[in-house]
Amino acid sequence: MTRKQKRLTLIFSALGLLGLAVGMVLFALRDNVVFFYGPTEMTEKNVGPGQRLRIGGLVKPGTLVHLDGKSITFEVTDGKNDVPVSYTGLLPDLFKEGQGVVAEGALNQAHVFAADSILAKHDERYMPREVADALKKQGVWQEQGAKVSAGATTNDR
């Protein structure tokens, strides 16, 4: 083998290994690329207990219950399905019923989503882009000049 052939063999081998590594990473992350799942998507996906993920939607009115201390329970809804959520910790100041929320955690054995962090809107018209898109897909989105995450109104998109 000449020097040129050895170099080309080395380059193609390195590119092949790099491609294999990228493929393995993408395969491992295939379900984690989504920022969050809506309640309907979570139900359709048949998420098992202990699997960490994010869910997003609206806090269903009438479901927010303050338990002892800093513990609460509520339901996240997308209009079709609801997911019960339990959380212990400090809530964002603007967290309330009927508003957009993203919760991060895992489903427990009782099929209640045990959240370890809660993200809420930052003003009365804010809705994370992903939550707005999921609600539009479900047919429950109401325009009313709501703002999405990039600060642009939905009419600007």
N, C-alpha and C positions, 0 to 999 in steps of 0.2 A: 504494500500500500504506500502510495505517495503521501507527502505531507498534506496536500490539498484534500485527498480522499479521507485522511484521518480527521482533519478539521471539519469537513462536511458531515462525517459520521458522528462526531462529537456534538455538533450543532443540532443535527436532526434528533439525536438521542435526548439532548437537553430539552428541545421543543416538545418532544413526545412525552417526557416526564412532566413538564409544566402543564401540558394539556390534560394529562391524566389527573394531576393534582387539582386543577381548576374544576374538572368534571366531578371529582369526589366531593369537593367543597360545595358545589352547587347542588349535588344530590343530597348531601347532608342537610342543607338549608332550605330544601324545597318547600316545606310547610312553614318555615319561620320568616319568609320574605314578606308575608302579609303583615301590615302594622297591627291589625286587630281583626277579630271575627265578630260579626253581628250575631244576635241570638239565633236567628234562623240558620245562618251558616254553621254555627256551633252545633246546633241540633242535627243538621244534615251530615256534618262531618263525624258524628258519633265520637266526640272527644271522651277519652277515658280518664278515670280518676288519676290525679297526680301529674297530668301533662300540663306544663306551664304554657300560658298563652295570654293574650290580651283580648278583652271583649269591649265592645263599644255600642252605644245606643243612647236612649233617653232614660232617665230615672222615672220609672212609672209612678204617676201620681197616686197617693194613698198607700204606698208600700214602704215608705221610709219609717223605720222604727228605731228609736234610740234605746239601746239596752244599757246595762250598767257601765258606768265610766265612759270610755271612748269607743265602745262597741256599737255598731249599727248593722241593720239588715235593710235591704231594699231590693227591688227588681229592676233589671235593665231590659228595656223592650225596644223592638223595632217595629211594633205594630202588629206583627204576626205571632211572634213567640216572645216569651219572657224567660229570663234567667235569674234565679234568686242569687243574691250576692251577700256575703257577710264580710265585714271589715272592722278591724280594731286599729285605731290610731287617730291622728289628727286629720280632719277633713279640710280640703281647700275652703277658704272663706266663702266663696260663691257657689258652693255645692248646694243644690236644692232639687226638689221634685220637678219633673217636667223639663229638665235641662240636659244637655249633652254631657256624657261622661265616658271615660275610658278607664277600665280597671285592669290591673295586671295581677295575675295570681294563678291558681290551679283549681280544678274541680275536685271536690272531696268525695268520699264514699257515699255521702247522702245526696249527691248531685247538686250541691250548693257551691257556687263559685267563691272560694276563699281568697279574697283580694288582699294583697300586701301593699299596694299603692293605688291611689285614686287620682285621676287627672280630671279637672273640670274646666268649664268655659272661663274666659277672663272678663267678659262683660255681657250684658243682657242679649246681645245679638250674635255673639261668637259661637261658631260650631266648627269643630275640626273637619277638615275637608273630607276625610275618610268617613266620618259619621254622616255628613251631609250626603255623600255619594251613596252610602248604604241605604239611607232613608229614602233617597230619590228612587233607588232600585226597587224598594218595597212599596213605593207610591204614597208615602206619608209625609214627604217633605213639603213644607209650606214656605214659599219664597219670602214674603213680607220683609224684604230688605236685609235678610240675615247675612252676616259676614262669615266668610270662611277663613281658614287658618292663615292664608297669605295676606289677609287684610283686604282682599278685593271682594266686592259684593258678588253674589252668584250671577248677577246680570253681566258682570265684567268678564266672566269666563267663557 
